[in-house]
């Protein structure tokens, strides 16, 4: 199955989940993240704001900030065709940005930020059991991962319905270090 068809099928499955189901699954995933050594040992954590029926990590963003850790969200810079990780100090500071996704102000980007990151909690449309992902097709995350100057732990998160045996892969696709769903850790 091609990426385009896989995206359509998985988004349909994800959309079919009720708000209550998505919220319950999100709570399970957030609890698993908080209990993980990955989270416990990281001070600079990049995550994402939900798009459509994606996993909603807003409660985790608030927990990270209140714990005195640093939370970063991606801002898509269409001019440079890259993701800029920007620190979030409050959910109230977020505004709809590219694609209507909540983002911090791009004016707050600091060039040193990517070198601070220790954990990147990564979205996808679909994941496979070999820890590869299929996003929405723009390639922003793969380019961002390839641009990092040092090893940063990359954990994909999503609903278990988003995991398939194998996703179509291309040479530029970056393998994650793990995938976490409401039902399993794939390490």
C-alpha positions, 0 to 999 in steps of 0.5 A: 500500500502506498503512503497516500492510501495508508494516510487516508485509511489511518486518518479515517480510523483515527477520526472514527474514535470518539472524543472520549476514546481519544481523551482516554487513550491520550491520558494513558499515553501521557501517564506512560510518558511521565513514568518513563526514564526518557521523560524523567532524565530529560529537561528539554522536550519537544512535542507537538500540538494536535492536528485534527484527530491527533493525540492531544498532548496539551496536558503534558505540555502543562505538566512539563512547564509546571515541573520546571522543564522546558517544552518546545513546539514545532513551528513550520517555517515555510521560507526555509522549509524546516521546523523551528523548535520554539519554547512554550512558557504557557498554553495561553501564548499559542496561536493558530499557525501553519495548517491551523495548528497551535504554535508559539510565536516564530519570533521566539526562535533561538538558533541554539535550541535544537542543540538543547533538545534531549527528547522529541515526542513525535507525531505521525499518521502511521507507525510500524513495528520497526519504528518508522513513521509516515507523516502528512507527506511534507517531510518536515520531521525527517529533514529536522531529524537529519539536521540535528547535530547530536543524538536526540531520543525520538519517540513516536506517539499515537493511538494503537490504531495508527500502528501497522506491520510496515509503512512504505519507506524511502531512503530519507526516512529516519527511524525512531528510537521507540513508538508508544501507544495506549497499548504498547511500547515498541522499542 
